[in-house]
Amino acid sequence: MSVSEQPPEAPAPASGPAAGIAAGYAFDGPALDLGALLWDGACHPDAPIRIPLTVLNRHGLVAGATGTGKTKTLQLIAEQLSSHGVPVFLADVKGDVSGISAPGQDGEKVRARAAEVGQEWRATAFPCEFYGLGGLGSGIPVRATVTGFGPVLLSKVLQLNQTQEQSLGLIFHYADAKGLELVDLKDLRAVVAFLVSDTGKAELKGIGGLSTVTAGVILRALTAFEQQGASGFFGEPDFDTGALLRTAADGRGVVSVLELPAVQDKPQLFSTFLMWMLADLFHDLPEVGDLEKPKLVFFFDEAHLLFSGASKAFLESITQTVRLIRSKGVGVFFVTQTPKDVPSDVLAQLGNRVQHALRAFTPDDAKALKATVRTFPKSPYDLEEVLTGLGTGEAVVTVLGEKGAPTPVAATRLRAPESLMGPVDAAALDAAVKGSPLYGRYAEAVDRESAYERLTAEQRAAEAAALEAAAAEEAEKAAKQAEKAGARAPRRKEEPSLAEQVVGSGIFTSLARSIGTQLGREISRSVFGTARRRR
């Protein structure tokens, strides 16, 4: 055999600092295999980098510049979680995660990567459910009632300031106290309009009141929101987030993929909806403490969109949810470009870190790089150099060990996902959606009686009562006039009946015309789903 035909030499076993790093990832219990250690330019398949299954409810961060492989890392982790029987939730912003439901494609690059990291690769499909916000795009429709969504999250979507957010909270409080269920946006619009009407103004006087100006801002924000096509996201049947905790018949965890390509131009909306799903899980799940494996791992993609422009109340709610949901068996991984995108109070709770390459093309990039390095434990690596030199599918990793202590920082060449690294075709996706047992439950929206219908009915009843009272008063006047006329002169011809006199009166005609116009306007709003705009 010639020299050129000799097989490549296997890398030397990890030694020195590399051996110390590798020892930090030698866990006894079940763990996810991320890849192999990189040290001094060489990949060491004998030094696997892993995350213990027991610490995945301690949350994590997957970060890195665009194009460095974050999505494939999510896919890799999701596959292994599913194999361990842990359900997973993923948001598919770009439409390229649906391939996790199909077996991967073998090829030279995949085989080369598997050989480098000591991976026994085989093409595998994983059990998936596909969802879509409000029925836009492919997926089982996910909707929430306005009542269930709550004023803090809705204020974030509507981009209200602190004063307006507090007023919206007051509106929700009133609706809850009066049993006015806010199912969709027209319910909320109806309650706001009622509370600034002549009839409803007195309702909130004892607890601060609602100014006409603030109500106008909220109504205009709702109008703009509806014009973006957001009406379909709120309504019934509202989605039961407990469906995200399912396992397949073979014991593997179901990977729930929220398909977002159709709404990727509405980042505030989908990022806030992700937070609603997490908050809903937090509300419903019981306390369980530390488990052998989490009940669910929730990947929060495009996390910077959630925190951008967030109010203090909103950030406090996120921090509290992330802090406490761990004891309910749910792990949360935030996915973004740099750790500085995540508030420090939240970042402090993220024990597992996978940091892909960062770029330092501008002064701001260089500043972000230095800030990222400071968030890692001390390391024998020159992290500034390593983070700017990582290739696609490589990352710097540190996780919590089985005893809760951070592992050494490890530059890692990541494994290749075993499912399809790309989207499945539209026909296969549509078939998967319509074949789901959940599709029949959520496919069609339901519009039942709620706050809008109740307030409309009460308004009509009040107007009918006013009409009846006016008619009775007119009838009484007419009767007295007839009695006086009969006493003064003999009857020369048959006079109209009392009812005819009332119906023929000017007051009755005016009132009837007014009520008819109002009823016609209400019917139009009901048919077209619109509401009166404030001018």
C-alpha positions as CSV (number, residue, x, y, z in Angstrom):
1,M,0.0,0.0,0.0
2,S,1.4,3.4,-1.0
3,V,1.8,6.3,1.4
4,S,-1.1,8.1,-0.3
5,E,-3.4,5.0,0.2
6,Q,-2.7,4.8,3.9
7,P,-5.9,5.5,6.0
8,P,-5.8,8.7,8.0
9,E,-4.3,8.4,11.4
10,A,-6.6,8.4,14.4
11,P,-6.2,11.4,16.7
12,A,-4.2,10.8,19.8
13,P,-6.3,10.2,22.9
14,A,-7.1,13.3,24.9
15,S,-4.3,14.2,27.3
16,G,-3.3,17.1,29.4
17,P,-5.9,19.9,29.7
18,A,-8.1,18.0,27.1
19,A,-8.2,15.0,29.4
20,G,-9.3,17.1,32.3
21,I,-12.1,18.6,30.2
22,A,-13.2,15.2,29.0
23,A,-13.4,13.9,32.5
24,G,-15.9,16.6,33.3
25,Y,-18.3,15.1,30.9
26,A,-18.0,11.4,32.0
27,F,-21.4,11.1,33.6
28,D,-22.8,7.8,35.0
29,G,-26.5,8.3,34.2
30,P,-28.3,8.7,30.9
31,A,-27.2,11.8,28.9
32,L,-27.5,13.4,25.5
33,D,-24.5,13.1,23.2
34,L,-23.7,16.5,21.6
35,G,-20.4,15.7,19.9
36,A,-16.7,15.3,20.5
37,L,-14.1,17.5,22.1
38,L,-12.0,19.9,20.0
39,W,-8.5,20.7,21.4
40,D,-5.5,22.2,19.7
41,G,-7.1,21.9,16.2
42,A,-7.9,18.2,16.6
43,C,-11.2,16.4,17.2
44,H,-11.2,13.6,19.9
45,P,-14.0,11.1,19.4
46,D,-12.8,9.4,22.6
47,A,-13.8,12.5,24.6
48,P,-17.6,12.8,24.1
49,I,-19.3,16.0,25.2
50,R,-22.7,15.3,26.9
51,I,-25.6,16.8,28.8
52,P,-27.1,14.7,31.7
53,L,-30.8,14.0,31.2
54,T,-31.5,14.9,34.8
55,V,-30.4,18.6,34.4
56,L,-32.3,19.5,31.3
57,N,-35.0,21.1,33.4
58,R,-32.3,23.6,34.5
59,H,-32.8,25.5,31.3
60,G,-30.3,26.5,28.7
61,L,-29.1,28.8,25.9
62,V,-28.3,28.1,22.3
63,A,-26.6,31.1,20.8
64,G,-24.6,32.1,17.7
65,A,-24.4,34.2,14.6
66,T,-26.7,33.5,11.7
67,G,-25.6,30.5,9.7
68,T,-23.5,28.8,12.4
69,G,-25.7,25.8,12.9
70,K,-28.1,26.7,15.7
71,T,-31.1,25.1,14.0
72,K,-29.2,21.8,13.5
73,T,-28.2,21.9,17.1
74,L,-31.9,22.2,18.1
75,Q,-32.7,19.3,15.8
76,L,-29.9,17.1,17.3
77,I,-31.0,17.8,20.9
78,A,-34.7,17.3,20.1
79,E,-34.0,13.9,18.4
80,Q,-32.1,12.6,21.4
81,L,-34.7,13.9,23.9
82,S,-37.4,12.2,21.9
83,S,-35.4,8.9,21.9
84,H,-35.3,9.2,25.7
85,G,-39.1,9.5,25.9
86,V,-39.0,13.3,26.5
87,P,-41.6,15.4,24.6
88,V,-40.1,18.5,22.8
89,F,-41.6,21.8,21.6
90,L,-39.8,23.6,18.7
91,A,-40.8,26.8,16.9
92,D,-40.0,26.6,13.2
93,V,-39.5,30.2,12.2
94,K,-38.0,29.6,8.8
95,G,-39.8,26.4,7.8
96,D,-36.7,24.1,7.9
97,V,-37.4,22.0,11.0
98,S,-40.2,19.9,9.7
99,G,-37.6,17.4,8.4
100,I,-37.3,16.0,11.9
101,S,-40.4,13.9,10.9
102,A,-38.5,12.2,8.1
103,P,-35.4,10.0,8.0
104,G,-32.2,11.8,7.1
105,Q,-30.3,11.4,3.8
106,D,-27.0,9.6,3.9
107,G,-24.1,11.2,2.2
108,E,-20.4,11.8,2.2
109,K,-20.5,14.8,4.5
110,V,-22.7,13.0,7.0
111,R,-20.5,10.0,7.0
112,A,-17.4,12.2,7.4
113,R,-18.9,14.1,10.4
114,A,-20.0,10.8,12.0
115,A,-16.5,9.4,11.7
116,E,-14.9,12.5,13.2
117,V,-17.1,12.5,16.3
118,G,-17.4,8.7,16.8
119,Q,-21.1,8.6,15.9
120,E,-23.0,5.6,14.7
121,W,-25.3,7.4,12.3
122,R,-28.5,5.9,11.0
123,A,-31.3,7.6,9.2
124,T,-34.3,8.0,11.6
125,A,-37.7,9.7,11.6
126,F,-39.2,11.0,14.8
127,P,-42.8,11.3,15.9
128,C,-44.1,14.9,15.2
129,E,-47.1,17.1,15.5
130,F,-47.3,20.3,13.4
131,Y,-49.1,23.4,14.6
132,G,-49.8,26.8,13.1
133,L,-50.9,30.1,14.8
134,G,-54.6,30.8,14.1
135,G,-54.7,28.4,11.2
136,L,-52.3,30.5,9.1
137,G,-50.0,28.3,7.1
138,S,-49.6,24.6,7.6
139,G,-50.4,23.1,11.0
140,I,-53.2,22.3,13.5
141,P,-54.6,25.8,14.4
142,V,-53.4,27.1,17.8
143,R,-55.8,29.7,19.3
144,A,-56.1,31.4,22.7
145,T,-59.0,33.3,24.2
146,V,-58.3,36.9,25.0
147,T,-59.2,36.2,28.6
148,G,-56.7,33.3,28.7
149,F,-54.0,35.4,27.0
150,G,-54.2,38.1,29.7
151,P,-53.5,41.8,29.8
152,V,-49.7,41.7,30.2
153,L,-49.0,39.5,27.2
154,L,-51.6,41.4,25.1
155,S,-50.1,44.7,26.0
156,K,-46.7,43.4,24.7
157,V,-48.4,42.4,21.4
158,L,-50.2,45.7,21.1
159,Q,-47.0,47.6,22.1
160,L,-48.8,49.6,24.8
161,N,-46.9,51.8,27.3
162,Q,-47.0,51.2,31.1
163,T,-50.0,53.5,31.7
164,Q,-52.0,51.9,28.9
165,E,-51.0,48.4,30.1
166,Q,-52.3,49.2,33.5
167,S,-55.6,50.5,32.0
168,L,-55.9,47.2,30.0
169,G,-55.4,45.3,33.2
170,L,-58.3,47.3,34.7
171,I,-60.5,46.4,31.8
172,F,-59.7,42.7,32.2
173,H,-60.4,43.0,35.9
174,Y,-63.9,44.5,35.2
175,A,-64.6,41.8,32.6
176,D,-63.6,39.0,35.0
177,A,-65.7,40.5,37.9
178,K,-68.8,40.8,35.7
179,G,-68.4,37.4,34.1
180,L,-67.9,38.9,30.6
181,E,-65.7,36.3,28.9
182,L,-63.3,37.8,26.4
183,V,-63.0,35.1,23.8
184,D,-61.9,37.1,20.7
185,L,-60.9,40.7,19.9
186,K,-64.4,41.9,19.2
187,D,-65.3,41.0,22.8
188,L,-62.4,43.2,24.1
189,R,-63.4,46.0,21.8
190,A,-67.0,45.9,23.0
191,V,-66.0,46.1,26.7
192,V,-63.6,49.0,26.1
193,A,-66.3,50.9,24.1
194,F,-68.9,50.2,26.8
195,L,-66.6,51.5,29.6
196,V,-66.2,54.9,28.0
197,S,-69.9,55.2,27.0
198,D,-72.4,57.3,28.9
199,T,-73.8,54.1,30.4
200,G,-70.6,52.4,31.4
201,K,-68.4,55.3,32.6
202,A,-69.7,54.9,36.2
203,E,-68.6,51.3,36.3
204,L,-64.9,52.0,36.9
205,K,-65.2,55.2,38.9
206,G,-64.5,53.4,42.2
207,I,-61.2,51.8,41.0
208,G,-59.7,54.6,38.9
209,G,-61.7,54.9,35.8
210,L,-60.7,54.6,32.1
211,S,-59.9,57.8,30.2
212,T,-61.3,58.3,26.8
213,V,-57.8,59.0,25.4
214,T,-56.4,55.7,26.7
215,A,-59.4,53.8,25.5
216,G,-58.9,55.4,22.1
217,V,-55.2,54.3,22.0
218,I,-56.2,50.7,22.9
219,L,-59.0,50.6,20.3
220,R,-56.7,51.9,17.6
221,A,-54.0,49.4,18.6
222,L,-56.6,46.6,18.3
223,T,-57.7,47.9,14.9
224,A,-54.1,47.9,13.6
225,F,-53.6,44.5,15.1
226,E,-56.7,43.1,13.3
227,Q,-55.6,44.7,10.0
228,Q,-52.5,42.6,10.3
229,G,-54.7,39.5,10.2
230,A,-54.4,38.7,13.9
231,S,-58.1,38.2,14.6
232,G,-57.7,34.4,13.8
233,F,-55.2,33.9,16.6
234,F,-57.8,34.7,19.3
235,G,-60.9,32.6,19.7
236,E,-62.1,29.1,20.4
237,P,-61.5,26.2,20.7
238,D,-58.5,27.4,22.7
239,F,-55.5,25.2,22.6
240,D,-54.8,22.8,25.4
241,T,-51.0,23.0,26.0
242,G,-51.2,19.7,27.7
243,A,-51.1,18.2,24.2
244,L,-47.4,19.1,24.1
245,L,-46.6,16.5,26.8
246,R,-47.5,13.4,24.8
247,T,-45.4,10.4,23.9
248,A,-45.8,8.1,20.9
249,A,-46.9,4.5,21.0
250,D,-43.3,3.4,20.9
251,G,-42.4,5.4,24.0
252,R,-40.6,8.2,22.2
253,G,-41.4,11.8,23.0
254,V,-43.6,13.6,20.5
255,V,-41.8,16.6,18.9
256,S,-44.3,19.4,18.6
257,V,-43.3,21.8,15.8
258,L,-45.0,25.2,15.6
259,E,-44.8,26.2,11.9
260,L,-44.2,30.0,11.7
261,P,-43.2,30.8,8.1
262,A,-46.6,32.3,7.4
263,V,-46.3,34.8,10.4
264,Q,-42.5,35.3,10.4
265,D,-43.2,39.0,9.5
266,K,-45.1,39.3,12.8
267,P,-42.3,38.6,15.3
268,Q,-43.9,40.4,18.3
269,L,-46.9,38.2,17.8
270,F,-45.3,34.8,17.6
271,S,-42.7,35.4,20.3
272,T,-45.4,36.5,22.7
273,F,-47.6,33.5,21.7
274,L,-44.7,31.3,22.6
275,M,-44.5,33.0,26.0
276,W,-48.3,32.4,26.4
277,M,-47.8,28.7,25.8
278,L,-45.1,28.5,28.4
279,A,-47.1,30.5,30.9
280,D,-50.1,28.3,30.3
281,L,-48.0,25.2,31.0
282,F,-46.7,26.8,34.2
283,H,-50.3,27.6,35.3
284,D,-51.6,24.0,34.8
285,L,-48.7,21.7,35.7
286,P,-48.3,20.4,39.3
287,E,-45.1,20.8,41.3
288,V,-42.9,17.7,40.9
289,G,-39.4,18.7,41.9
290,D,-36.4,17.2,40.2
291,L,-37.2,14.2,38.0
292,E,-35.0,11.6,36.3
293,K,-36.0,13.3,33.0
294,P,-38.0,16.4,32.2
295,K,-41.7,16.3,31.3
296,L,-41.0,18.6,28.4
297,V,-38.2,20.7,26.9
298,F,-39.3,23.9,25.3
299,F,-37.1,25.7,22.8
300,F,-37.8,29.4,22.6
301,D,-36.5,30.5,19.2
302,E,-35.8,34.1,18.3
303,A,-35.7,35.0,22.0
304,H,-34.4,38.5,21.5
305,L,-37.8,39.4,20.0
306,L,-39.5,38.5,23.2
307,F,-37.3,40.8,25.3
308,S,-37.0,43.7,22.9
309,G,-39.1,46.7,24.2
310,A,-40.6,44.6,27.0
311,S,-42.1,46.4,30.0
312,K,-40.9,45.9,33.5
313,A,-44.0,43.9,34.4
314,F,-43.5,41.7,31.3
315,L,-39.9,41.0,32.2
316,E,-40.8,40.2,35.8
317,S,-43.4,37.7,34.5
318,I,-40.9,36.0,32.3
319,T,-38.3,35.8,35.0
320,Q,-40.7,34.3,37.5
321,T,-42.1,31.8,35.0
322,V,-38.6,30.6,34.0
323,R,-37.5,30.4,37.7
324,L,-40.5,28.4,38.9
325,I,-41.3,26.2,35.9
326,R,-38.2,24.1,36.5
327,S,-39.9,22.5,39.6
328,K,-42.8,21.5,37.3
329,G,-40.5,19.4,35.2
330,V,-40.2,21.7,32.2
331,G,-36.8,22.8,30.7
332,V,-36.6,25.9,28.6
333,F,-33.8,26.7,26.1
334,F,-33.7,30.2,24.7
335,V,-32.3,30.5,21.2
336,T,-30.8,33.7,20.0
337,Q,-27.6,35.3,18.6
338,T,-25.7,36.5,21.7
339,P,-26.3,36.0,25.5
340,K,-26.7,39.8,25.8
341,D,-30.1,39.4,24.1
342,V,-31.3,37.8,27.3
343,P,-31.8,39.8,30.5
344,S,-29.3,39.1,33.2
345,D,-32.0,37.8,35.6
346,V,-33.1,35.2,33.1
347,L,-29.6,34.4,31.8
348,A,-28.5,33.6,35.4
349,Q,-31.0,30.7,35.4
350,L,-29.7,29.1,32.2
351,G,-27.3,26.4,33.3
352,N,-26.7,24.7,30.0
353,R,-24.9,26.6,27.2
354,V,-24.2,25.8,23.6
355,Q,-22.5,28.9,22.0
356,H,-21.9,28.7,18.3
357,A,-19.5,31.1,16.5
358,L,-19.7,34.8,16.8
359,R,-18.5,37.4,14.4
360,A,-16.4,40.5,15.2
361,F,-16.7,42.6,12.1
362,T,-17.7,45.9,13.9
363,P,-17.0,47.6,17.2
364,D,-20.4,46.5,18.5
365,D,-19.6,42.9,17.5
366,A,-16.3,43.0,19.3
367,K,-18.1,44.4,22.4
368,A,-20.7,41.6,22.2
369,L,-17.9,39.0,21.9
370,K,-16.1,40.2,25.0
371,A,-19.4,40.3,26.9
372,T,-20.1,36.7,25.8
373,V,-16.7,35.5,27.0
374,R,-17.3,37.0,30.4
375,T,-20.4,34.8,30.8
376,F,-18.4,31.6,30.7
377,P,-16.4,29.9,33.5
378,K,-12.6,30.2,33.5
379,S,-11.1,28.1,30.8
380,P,-7.8,27.0,29.3
381,Y,-9.1,28.1,25.9
382,D,-8.6,31.6,24.5
383,L,-12.4,32.0,24.1
384,E,-12.3,35.1,22.0
385,E,-10.1,33.3,19.5
386,V,-12.1,30.1,19.7
387,L,-15.5,31.7,19.3
388,T,-14.5,33.6,16.2
389,G,-12.8,30.6,14.7
390,L,-15.5,27.9,15.1
391,G,-16.8,26.3,11.9
392,T,-20.4,25.5,11.1
393,G,-21.7,22.8,13.4
394,E,-19.1,23.6,16.1
395,A,-19.8,25.2,19.4
396,V,-18.4,26.0,22.9
397,V,-20.3,24.0,25.5
398,T,-20.7,24.1,29.3
399,V,-23.5,22.4,31.1
400,L,-24.5,21.4,34.6
401,G,-23.1,18.1,35.8
402,E,-25.1,15.4,37.6
403,K,-24.4,17.1,40.9
404,G,-25.4,20.6,39.7
405,A,-21.8,22.0,39.2
406,P,-20.8,23.5,35.9
407,T,-18.7,21.4,33.6
408,P,-15.4,22.7,32.1
409,V,-15.8,24.8,28.9
410,A,-15.4,22.5,25.9
411,A,-15.0,23.4,22.3
412,T,-17.1,20.8,20.5
413,R,-17.6,19.4,17.0
414,L,-21.3,18.5,17.1
415,R,-23.0,15.3,15.8
416,A,-25.0,15.2,12.7
417,P,-28.8,15.0,13.1
418,E,-30.3,11.6,12.0
419,S,-33.5,13.1,10.6
420,L,-33.8,15.1,7.4
421,M,-31.8,18.4,7.6
422,G,-34.4,20.5,5.7
423,P,-38.2,20.8,5.2
424,V,-40.4,17.9,4.2
425,D,-42.5,18.6,1.1
426,A,-45.8,20.4,1.4
427,A,-47.9,17.4,0.6
428,A,-46.3,15.2,3.3
429,L,-46.7,18.1,5.8
430,D,-50.4,18.5,4.9
431,A,-51.0,14.8,5.2
432,A,-49.3,14.7,8.7
433,V,-51.5,17.6,9.9
434,K,-54.8,16.3,8.6
435,G,-54.0,12.8,9.9
436,S,-53.4,13.9,13.4
437,P,-56.0,13.0,16.0
438,L,-56.0,16.6,17.2
439,Y,-56.9,18.1,13.8
440,G,-60.7,17.5,14.1
441,R,-60.7,19.1,17.6
442,Y,-59.0,22.4,16.6
443,A,-59.5,22.8,12.8
444,E,-62.7,24.9,12.8
445,A,-63.1,28.1,14.9
446,V,-66.2,28.4,17.1
447,D,-67.9,31.7,17.8
448,R,-70.2,31.3,20.8
449,E,-71.9,33.9,23.0
450,S,-69.4,36.0,25.0
451,A,-68.9,39.6,26.1
452,Y,-69.8,41.1,22.7
453,E,-73.1,39.3,22.4
454,R,-74.0,39.9,26.0
455,L,-73.3,43.7,25.8
456,T,-75.1,44.0,22.5
457,A,-78.1,42.2,23.9
458,E,-78.1,44.4,27.0
459,Q,-77.9,47.5,24.9
460,R,-80.8,46.4,22.8
461,A,-82.9,45.5,25.9
462,A,-82.2,49.0,27.3
463,E,-83.2,50.6,24.1
464,A,-86.4,48.5,23.9
465,A,-87.2,49.4,27.5
466,A,-86.7,53.1,26.6
467,L,-88.9,52.7,23.6
468,E,-91.6,51.0,25.6
469,A,-91.5,53.7,28.3
470,A,-91.8,56.4,25.7
471,A,-94.7,54.6,24.0
472,A,-96.5,54.2,27.3
473,E,-96.0,57.9,28.1
474,E,-97.3,58.9,24.6
475,A,-100.3,56.6,25.0
476,E,-101.2,58.2,28.3
477,K,-101.0,61.7,26.9
478,A,-103.1,60.6,23.9
479,A,-105.7,59.1,26.2
480,K,-106.0,62.3,28.2
481,Q,-106.3,64.4,25.1
482,A,-109.0,62.1,23.7
483,E,-110.9,62.3,27.0
484,K,-110.8,66.1,26.9
485,A,-111.9,66.2,23.3
486,G,-114.8,63.8,23.9
487,A,-116.1,66.0,26.7
488,R,-116.0,69.2,24.6
489,A,-117.7,68.0,21.4
490,P,-119.9,65.2,20.2
491,R,-118.2,62.4,18.2
492,R,-118.7,63.2,14.5
493,K,-116.8,60.3,13.0
494,E,-115.0,57.2,14.2
495,E,-111.7,58.2,15.8
496,P,-108.5,56.1,15.5
497,S,-107.9,53.7,18.3
498,L,-105.5,54.5,21.1
499,A,-102.8,52.2,19.5
500,E,-103.2,53.9,16.1
501,Q,-102.8,57.3,17.8
502,V,-99.5,56.2,19.5
503,V,-98.1,54.6,16.3
504,G,-99.0,57.7,14.3
505,S,-97.3,60.1,16.7
506,G,-94.1,61.9,15.8
507,I,-92.3,60.8,18.9
508,F,-93.0,57.1,18.1
509,T,-91.9,57.5,14.5
510,S,-88.7,59.2,15.5
511,L,-87.8,56.5,18.1
512,A,-88.6,53.7,15.8
513,R,-86.4,55.2,13.1
514,S,-83.5,55.6,15.6
515,I,-83.8,52.0,16.9
516,G,-84.1,50.6,13.5
517,T,-80.9,52.3,12.4
518,Q,-79.0,51.1,15.5
519,L,-80.2,47.5,15.1
520,G,-79.2,47.5,11.5
521,R,-75.7,48.7,12.4
522,E,-75.3,46.0,15.1
523,I,-76.3,43.3,12.6
524,S,-73.7,44.5,10.1
525,R,-71.0,44.4,12.7
526,S,-72.0,40.9,13.7
527,V,-71.9,39.6,10.1
528,F,-68.6,41.2,9.1
529,G,-66.8,40.9,12.5
530,T,-66.1,44.6,12.6
531,A,-66.9,47.2,15.3
532,R,-67.5,50.9,15.6
533,R,-64.3,52.9,15.3
534,R,-63.5,55.9,17.6
535,R,-63.0,59.1,15.5
